[in-house]
Amino acid sequence: MFMTLLQVAIGGAIGAALRFSAGVGILRLFGQTSFPIAIIVVNILGSFLMGVFVVAAAHRGLTHLSPFVMTGLLGGFTTFSAFSLETMTLYERGDFGQALLYVGLSVLLSVMGLALGLWIARGVFA
């Protein structure tokens, strides 16, 4: 268990550093915009890489690397990739209603959670 936790931690550190670097690079490439282009590019890239890894790991017997790659590296790079994988898993199982509910609730409740956190923190720190 400790080794798995260590793999996740190392992967997460690398993923977070890559996310920061990608964000800086994207901002330098496109300049400062009002649209969060760096975040959306990182989320799309992370989701793409998650899809590639899931298939490659299953076909090549590399699922033992999942804690490092999926949870750590890609989780540190973007948690959106895990969200995308869960959505597609529900969809591919034929649970279309569950997939739609998952997407809707995840987006709506996450934004509401952030709004609540902002409201509380602004009340505390104001």
C-alpha positions in Angstrom: 0.0 0.0 0.0 2.8 2.4 0.8 4.5 1.9 -2.5 1.2 2.6 -4.3 0.7 5.8 -2.3 4.3 6.8 -3.2 3.6 6.2 -6.9 0.5 8.4 -6.7 2.4 11.1 -4.9 5.3 11.1 -7.3 3.0 11.0 -10.3 0.9 13.8 -8.8 3.9 16.0 -8.3 5.1 15.5 -11.9 1.5 16.0 -13.2 1.1 19.2 -11.2 4.4 20.6 -12.5 3.5 19.6 -16.0 0.1 21.4 -15.6 1.8 24.5 -14.4 4.4 24.4 -17.2 1.7 23.8 -19.9 -0.4 26.6 -18.5 2.5 29.0 -18.7 3.4 27.8 -22.2 -0.2 28.2 -23.4 -0.4 31.7 -21.9 2.8 32.7 -23.6 1.6 31.2 -26.9 -1.9 32.8 -26.9 -1.4 35.7 -24.5 -3.7 36.7 -21.6 -7.3 36.2 -22.6 -10.6 36.5 -20.7 -11.4 32.9 -21.7 -9.6 30.2 -19.7 -7.8 28.7 -22.7 -4.9 27.2 -20.7 -7.3 25.3 -18.5 -9.5 23.9 -21.3 -6.4 22.9 -23.3 -4.9 21.1 -20.3 -8.3 19.4 -19.6 -8.7 18.2 -23.2 -5.1 17.0 -23.4 -5.4 15.2 -20.0 -8.6 13.5 -21.1 -7.1 12.4 -24.4 -4.0 11.0 -22.6 -6.3 9.2 -20.1 -8.1 7.5 -23.0 -4.9 6.5 -24.7 -3.5 5.1 -21.4 -6.6 3.1 -20.5 -6.6 1.3 -23.8 -2.8 0.9 -24.0 -2.6 -0.4 -20.4 -5.3 -3.0 -21.0 -3.7 -4.2 -24.2 -0.1 -4.2 -23.0 -0.7 -5.5 -19.5 0.3 -2.2 -17.9 -2.6 -1.7 -15.6 -0.2 -1.9 -12.6 1.0 1.6 -13.7 -2.5 3.0 -13.2 -1.9 4.5 -9.8 1.1 6.3 -11.1 -0.2 7.4 -14.5 -4.0 7.8 -14.0 -4.4 8.8 -10.4 -1.0 10.5 -10.0 0.3 11.9 -13.2 -2.9 12.6 -15.0 -4.8 13.4 -11.8 -2.2 16.0 -11.0 -2.3 17.3 -14.5 -6.0 17.5 -14.6 -8.8 15.9 -12.6 -11.0 16.5 -15.6 -9.5 13.4 -17.2 -10.9 11.2 -14.4 -14.3 12.8 -14.8 -14.2 12.2 -18.6 -13.2 8.5 -18.0 -16.1 7.9 -15.6 -18.5 9.6 -18.0 -17.4 7.4 -20.9 -17.5 4.3 -18.7 -21.1 4.9 -17.9 -21.9 5.7 -21.5 -20.2 2.6 -22.8 -22.1 0.4 -20.3 -25.2 1.8 -21.9 -26.1 3.8 -18.8 -26.9 6.9 -20.8 -29.2 8.4 -18.2 -26.6 7.9 -15.5 -23.9 9.4 -17.7 -26.0 12.5 -18.4 -26.9 12.8 -14.7 -23.2 12.4 -13.7 -22.2 15.2 -16.1 -25.0 17.5 -15.1 -24.6 17.0 -11.4 -20.8 17.1 -11.5 -20.7 20.4 -13.4 -23.6 22.1 -11.6 -22.7 20.9 -8.0 -19.0 21.6 -8.5 -19.6 25.1 -9.6 -22.1 25.5 -6.7 -19.6 24.1 -4.3 -17.0 26.6 -5.5 -19.5 29.4 -5.2 -20.4 28.3 -1.6 -16.7 28.1 -0.7 -16.2 31.6 -2.1 -19.1 32.9 -0.2 -18.1 31.4 3.1 -14.4 32.3 2.7 -15.3 35.9 1.8 -17.4 36.1 4.9 -14.6 34.7 7.1 -11.8 36.7 5.6 -13.6 40.0 4.8 
